[in-house]
Amino acid sequence: MAARFGLTVSRRQSFNCRMGFIMTPAQRDFVQHNWKLVSVLGETAADLFYDRLFEIDPGLKDLFQGVDLASQKKKLLKALAFAVATLEAPQALL
């Protein structure tokens, strides 16, 4: 799918990303396009995220003891939606 958007990651781009440079328009479009696909899943997307997270590292579940996971999932989706919405103005994330 990344190739469809003309995305290739060179060493320079990877370095630029780590140094705090802004993503390319193609990268931004890729993220925004895929967020649209994920966001229609609603809370199912958050369920899939946490299910996979705990599958990869079951020990992480201990970090969420006493946490209302349903509320945490909503916060995750809101945070991701905000981050994607502000890709064109990343200073808004600060």
N, C-alpha and C positions, 0 to 999 in steps of 0.2 A: 504494500500500500504506500509506503514512503516514496517509492520510485514514481508512483502516479503523480505525486506532488512535486517531483523534481528534487527530492531531498537526498542529498548525500552529505555525509559528515566527514570533512577533512580534519586533519590534525589541527590545522589553523582554526577552523570553526570550533572545534572542541576546546582549544585553548582560549579562544575569545569568549566562549560561554562561561568558562571557569573564571575568567577575568572580569566578568560582569557586563559584557557587551550584550546588546539587544539581539534577539533572535531575528532571523531573516524573515521577509514577508512570506516566503514559502513555508517556513517552519510555523509561523503564526497561523497561516491558513490551514495547515495540517492539523494543528491542535484544535482550532475552532471547529473545523469540519468533524473531527472525531468526537469532540465534546457534544456536539449536536446529536450524534448517534448514541452516545452514552447517556446523556441527560434525559432522553425520552424513557429510559428504563426506570427513572425515579429511584426509589429506595432499593429496588432490586440491584441497581449498580453498587450501592453501598454494601448490601448484603454480600454480593460477589467479591467485593474488595476485601472485606473483613474475613470472609470464609477462606479466601486464598491466602491472606496474610497469616492467619492462624494455622493453615495447612503447611505453609512454608516454615513457620517457626512457632510451634505450639506454646513455647515458653512466653511468648508475647501476650498470651491471654491473661497471664498474671498481672500485667500492667493495667488491665481493664477491670479488675475486680472492684466492685463497689461503684462502677461507672454505669450509668444508664446508657447501654449500648444503642438503643433506638435513638436517643437524643444525640449521641456521638455521631451516628450515621448521618443524621440531618445536618449536623455541623460540618461534617466532611463535605457533603454535597454543596452546601452554601459556600464554603471556602473555595472549593474547586470552581464553582460557577463565578465567583468574584474574580478569581485569578484569571480565568479565561476571558472574562468580560473586560479586564483591564490590560490585556496584552498589548494593546495599541498605546497605552499610557502607563507603562510599568512603574513610574514614580508614584502612582496611586497605591501601590502595594506597600510602600514604605511608611 
